[in-house]
Amino acid sequence: MAKSHYFLLIFIYGFLLSHSSGDWDILNQKKSKHDLLITLKNYCESWRVNVELHNIRNYETVPEECVDYIGKYMSSTQYKIDSQTAIEECTLYLGTSCGLKKDGKDAWIFDIDDTLLSTLPYYKKNGYG
């Protein structure tokens, strides 16, 4: 009985070791579990969008495979257009939905992030990673 437990533990250890997340690499992935072809660009774009939507949280760095993609995006016209669109939508919402009295006593409180303070200089300084 003890021998069979020993072999079972060895098998489980071997299985876990061979399937550890440390060996995972997007560049070795060909298809998703839904049979979609995954390219590096698809993966990095999906990662970026899901970070923006807060579906991916508490990440410490951009995945190494995506550093170039994020750098190109944050230096692109698309990033500027995305930022401008966000500003326009916020302005429209605040101007029509908040019931401002426009008596000089209205106050706005902002969370300091890319809303008012661009993190682009930080990302450039740190190689977008």
Secondary structure, DSSP 8 states (H G I E B T S, - for coil): -HHHHHHHHHHHHHHHHHT-GGG--GGG--B-TTS-B--HHHHHHHHHHHHHTTSS-S--S--GGGHHHHHHHHTSHHHHHHHHHHHHHHHHHHHHHS----SS-------SSTTTS--HHHHHHTTT-
